[in-house]
Amino acid sequence: MPTAPRAVTAWRIAAIAALAGLAAAGHAWYGLRNKFFDLHIYAAAMRWWDDGHPLYDFAVPDATQGQLGYTYPPFAAIVMRPLAWITLGAADVLSLIAAAAALLLVAYCLTARLADRLGQPRWFLTGLAVPLLTGIEPIRVTVDFGQVNLLLMALVLGDLLILGPRRSRFAGVGVGLAAAIKLVPAIFIVYALATRRWRVAAVAAGTTVGATLLAGALAPTESWRFWSQTLRNLTGIGQLEYFSNQSLLGALARAGVPETALWLALALPMCAFGLWRARRAAQAGDEITAIALVGLTGGLVSPVTWHHHLVWLAPAVASLATAALLTRRRLLLAGTLACYACLVFSPLAYYQDHLLHPGGIVRPLLVNWYVWLALLLVVVLPVTRPAAREDRAPHTEPTKDALVAG
């Protein structure tokens, strides 16, 4: 009798190993093209600060972006300060370890409920999701640059998909820390308010304020400089029109239109619409779709959203895949595969040099690849209701009734 379960387990392990091998071969071919570029800037900034220089005076020349400085809030600098005391090689290794841990948590959060619905072990879908997620270009480039985006998404997902459903008193801390480190995740505090999760919103806001005040106490000069000057002027962050800036403002800057007023005219309704759809998804019990909608909306309306910031495309793919697998609709499955292909084989990854120069009628499509994709997904992402009495019967057979309008 034990033979069949062992055979099934062996088949699952073989499937994970095969997919991981395929992903590893692809990464070996593509390589680390950016070689922890951003992480090394962070380390240089921390050494500059540790030597007694003003943190936000730090700048390094860049061939395409001009001067690049340290633009994170002071609390992030407090967290990154140990980079000044270790070698770059050690920093690279620690970055990879942190990214791997965050990726594992993200994969689990995005697949746990789907595994229950399909009657599969959670470890199996998590194991399949990990190599698939590494193929998504914003995640791949986040690891390549040594960026923090994957860590921030793990904080938010762990908060809203693990602590939140358990009504933990700590629900909101992850969102608050993410917002204190990189501002844009603060949109999830607004999302908590929109869905009337008052306690989560209060804990998140309190955590953000507390972390910011702690940074103010430990680094008062840098805190004053950041909140009074650096944030307002966006100094050292790079050129808005650079192709990597996949926000509405970046698209407008590349089009050469008077961007500020038009950006506000587009960003405010976009923010309202994205949060409205996210609230509808949360009310239907589809938290992953809601999170994807909020993350993509935040990326679109932020003044600067480098393409590696859009790791929130991963929950969007998970939302599409969940809807496709539970409803067995071929159109949804095709859409999921097409979306995933658009992320793995992104023009921003393979044709960067060509996108630096104007010309051609397809350039506006290619150079704004993620802007168009994020806009489309915010509009069309399907909302999937949880199964009836899901907690009591997690292996309920999926039906087409699982899918509802957003």
ZAMARGU-4260 file (C-alpha; in steps of 0.2 Angstrom, whole numbers, plus 5000, padded with zeros to 4 digits):
<rodrens>
0) 5000/5000/5000 | 5014/5013/5004 | 5021/5011/4986 | 5008/5022/4977 | 5010/5037/4989
5) 5029/5035/4987 | 5028/5034/4969 | 5017/5050/4968 | 5029/5059/4980 | 5044/5054/4969
10) 5035/5060/4953 | 5031/5077/4962 | 5049/5079/4967 | 5055/5074/4949 | 5043/5087/4942
15) 5051/5101/4954 | 5068/5095/4950 | 5065/5096/4931 | 5058/5113/4932 | 5072/5119/4943
20) 5085/5112/4931 | 5076/5121/4916 | 5076/5137/4926 | 5094/5135/4931 | 5099/5133/4913
25) 5090/5148/4908 | 5098/5159/4921 | 5115/5152/4917 | 5113/5157/4899 | 5106/5174/4904
30) 5119/5177/4918 | 5120/5191/4931 | 5121/5206/4919 | 5120/5219/4932 | 5131/5211/4945
35) 5123/5218/4961 | 5125/5236/4954 | 5112/5244/4966 | 5118/5234/4981 | 5136/5240/4978
40) 5129/5258/4977 | 5120/5255/4994 | 5137/5248/5002 | 5147/5263/4995 | 5134/5275/5002
45) 5135/5267/5019 | 5154/5268/5019 | 5153/5286/5014 | 5141/5289/5028 | 5151/5279/5041
50) 5166/5290/5036 | 5157/5305/5043 | 5150/5312/5027 | 5132/5318/5025 | 5122/5303/5018
55) 5112/5312/5005 | 5127/5321/4998 | 5133/5304/4992 | 5133/5303/4973 | 5142/5292/4960
60) 5143/5295/4941 | 5133/5284/4929 | 5135/5284/4910 | 5117/5284/4906 | 5108/5292/4922
65) 5121/5305/4927 | 5123/5306/4946 | 5116/5292/4956 | 5113/5295/4975 | 5106/5287/4990
70) 5087/5290/4989 | 5079/5278/5002 | 5072/5285/5018 | 5083/5286/5034 | 5076/5270/5042
75) 5081/5260/5027 | 5099/5268/5029 | 5099/5262/5047 | 5094/5244/5041 | 5108/5245/5028
80) 5121/5252/5039 | 5130/5235/5042 | 5135/5235/5023 | 5148/5248/5028 | 5157/5235/5039
85) 5157/5220/5027 | 5165/5216/5010 | 5156/5217/4994 | 5157/5198/4992 | 5149/5195/5009
90) 5136/5208/5004 | 5132/5198/4988 | 5131/5182/4997 | 5119/5189/5010 | 5108/5197/4997
95) 5106/5180/4988 | 5102/5171/5004 | 5089/5185/5009 | 5082/5184/4991 | 5080/5165/4991
100) 5071/5166/5008 | 5060/5180/5002 | 5056/5170/4986 | 5052/5154/4996 | 5039/5164/5007
105) 5032/5173/4992 | 5030/5156/4983 | 5021/5148/4998 | 5009/5163/5000 | 5004/5163/4982
110) 5001/5145/4981 | 4995/5138/4998 | 4976/5141/4995 | 4977/5135/4977 | 4986/5119/4983
115) 4972/5116/4995 | 4958/5119/4982 | 4967/5107/4970 | 4970/5094/4983 | 4989/5095/4981
120) 5002/5096/4995 | 5007/5114/4998 | 5026/5110/4997 | 5023/5103/4979 | 5015/5119/4972
125) 5027/5130/4982 | 5042/5120/4974 | 5035/5122/4956 | 5032/5141/4959 | 5049/5145/4965
130) 5058/5141/4948 | 5044/5149/4939 | 5045/5165/4949 | 5063/5166/4946 | 5059/5168/4927
135) 5049/5184/4929 | 5060/5198/4924 | 5057/5210/4938 | 5061/5197/4951 | 5076/5191/4941
140) 5083/5209/4939 | 5079/5213/4957 | 5090/5198/4962 | 5103/5203/4949 | 5104/5221/4955
145) 5104/5216/4974 | 5088/5226/4976 | 5075/5225/4990 | 5059/5224/4981 | 5057/5205/4984
150) 5060/5207/5002 | 5047/5221/5003 | 5034/5210/4994 | 5038/5196/5006 | 5034/5207/5021
155) 5017/5212/5013 | 5012/5195/5008 | 5017/5187/5024 | 5007/5201/5033 | 4991/5200/5023
160) 4991/5182/5018 | 4998/5173/5034 | 4996/5185/5049 | 4980/5194/5043 | 4969/5178/5041
165) 4975/5172/5058 | 4970/5189/5066 | 4987/5191/5073 | 4990/5206/5084 | 5006/5208/5073
170) 4996/5210/5057 | 5001/5226/5049 | 5019/5226/5055 | 5026/5219/5039 | 5017/5233/5028
175) 5023/5246/5040 | 5041/5241/5039 | 5040/5240/5020 | 5033/5257/5019 | 5046/5264/5031
180) 5059/5257/5020 | 5053/5262/5003 | 5037/5273/5004 | 5027/5266/4990 | 5021/5251/5000
185) 5012/5263/5010 | 4998/5261/4998 | 4994/5245/5007 | 4989/5255/5022 | 4977/5264/5011
190) 4971/5247/5005 | 4968/5241/5023 | 4958/5257/5027 | 4948/5254/5011 | 4944/5236/5016
195) 4940/5242/5034 | 4954/5233/5042 | 4956/5246/5055 | 4967/5237/5067 | 4979/5232/5053
200) 4979/5249/5046 | 4983/5257/5063 | 4997/5244/5067 | 5004/5247/5049 | 5004/5266/5051
205) 5010/5265/5069 | 5025/5254/5063 | 5029/5266/5049 | 5029/5281/5060 | 5038/5272/5074
210) 5052/5266/5062 | 5053/5284/5055 | 5054/5292/5072 | 5067/5279/5077 | 5078/5284/5062
215) 5075/5302/5067 | 5082/5299/5084 | 5097/5289/5077 | 5101/5300/5062 | 5092/5317/5065
220) 5102/5327/5052 | 5099/5314/5038 | 5081/5313/5043 | 5078/5332/5041 | 5088/5332/5025
225) 5078/5318/5017 | 5060/5324/5022 | 5064/5342/5019 | 5074/5341/5003 | 5078/5324/4995
230) 5061/5318/4994 | 5054/5334/4987 | 5067/5336/4974 | 5069/5318/4969 | 5088/5321/4968
235) 5100/5307/4963 | 5086/5295/4958 | 5089/5295/4939 | 5081/5302/4924 | 5062/5301/4923
240) 5062/5298/4905 | 5074/5283/4906 | 5066/5267/4898 | 5067/5258/4915 | 5055/5270/4923
245) 5039/5260/4920 | 5027/5272/4928 | 5014/5283/4921 | 5025/5298/4924 | 5039/5289/4915
250) 5029/5286/4900 | 5023/5304/4899 | 5041/5310/4901 | 5046/5299/4886 | 5032/5306/4876
255) 5038/5323/4879 | 5022/5330/4885 | 5019/5342/4900 | 5020/5328/4912 | 5016/5335/4929
260) 4998/5341/4927 | 4993/5327/4916 | 5001/5314/4927 | 4991/5320/4942 | 4975/5320/4931
265) 4979/5301/4926 | 4987/5295/4943 | 4973/5300/4954 | 4959/5291/4945 | 4970/5277/4942
270) 4974/5275/4961 | 4955/5276/4965 | 4950/5263/4952 | 4964/5251/4957 | 4959/5252/4975
275) 4941/5251/4971 | 4944/5235/4961 | 4956/5228/4975 | 4942/5232/4988 | 4930/5222/4977
280) 4942/5207/4976 | 4945/5207/4995 | 4926/5207/4998 | 4925/5192/4987 | 4938/5183/4997
285) 4952/5184/4984 | 4966/5192/4993 | 4980/5188/4981 | 4971/5197/4967 | 4968/5212/4978
290) 4986/5213/4983 | 4991/5212/4965 | 4979/5226/4960 | 4986/5237/4974 | 5004/5233/4970
295) 5002/5237/4952 | 4992/5253/4955 | 5006/5259/4967 | 5019/5256/4953 | 5009/5265/4940
300) 5005/5280/4950 | 5023/5282/4959 | 5033/5295/4950 | 5048/5283/4948 | 5045/5264/4946
305) 5060/5255/4939 | 5055/5239/4930 | 5063/5229/4944 | 5051/5237/4956 | 5036/5228/4948
310) 5038/5212/4957 | 5019/5214/4960 | 5017/5206/4943 | 5020/5190/4951 | 5004/5190/4961
315) 4995/5195/4945 | 5001/5180/4937 | 4996/5169/4952 | 4979/5177/4951 | 4977/5172/4933
320) 4984/5155/4935 | 4972/5152/4950 | 4957/5157/4940 | 4963/5147/4925 | 4966/5131/4935
325) 4950/5132/4946 | 4938/5136/4931 | 4947/5126/4918 | 4944/5140/4905 | 4955/5139/4890
330) 4955/5157/4887 | 4961/5161/4905 | 4974/5148/4903 | 4980/5155/4887 | 4980/5173/4895
335) 4990/5166/4909 | 5003/5159/4898 | 5004/5174/4887 | 5006/5185/4902 | 5020/5175/4909
340) 5029/5174/4892 | 5028/5193/4892 | 5037/5194/4908 | 5050/5181/4905 | 5054/5188/4887
345) 5052/5206/4891 | 5059/5218/4878 | 5066/5228/4893 | 5077/5213/4897 | 5083/5208/4879
350) 5083/5225/4869 | 5088/5238/4881 | 5101/5246/4870 | 5088/5248/4856 | 5076/5256/4868
355) 5089/5270/4872 | 5086/5278/4855 | 5070/5284/4847 | 5064/5278/4831 | 5051/5265/4824
360) 5032/5265/4827 | 5033/5250/4839 | 5045/5259/4851 | 5031/5267/4861 | 5024/5249/4864
365) 5041/5242/4868 | 5048/5255/4879 | 5032/5256/4890 | 5030/5237/4890 | 5026/5236/4909
370) 5016/5251/4909 | 5004/5244/4896 | 5004/5227/4904 | 5001/5234/4922 | 4986/5245/4915
375) 4979/5230/4906 | 4980/5219/4922 | 4972/5232/4933 | 4957/5232/4922 | 4955/5213/4918
380) 4962/5203/4932 | 4949/5190/4937 | 4942/5188/4955 | 4940/5171/4961 | 4929/5167/4976
385) 4935/5154/4989 | 4926/5138/4989 | 4911/5136/5000 | 4917/5131/5018 | 4935/5131/5012
390) 4942/5130/5029 | 4932/5114/5033 | 4934/5106/5015 | 4950/5113/5007 | 4949/5100/4994
395) 4932/5105/4987 | 4931/5101/4968 | 4933/5117/4958 | 4919/5123/4947 | 4916/5137/4935
400) 4906/5146/4948 | 4922/5150/4957 | 4925/5165/4945 | 4916/5181/4948 | 4916/5198/4940
405) 4928/5211/4947
</rodrens>
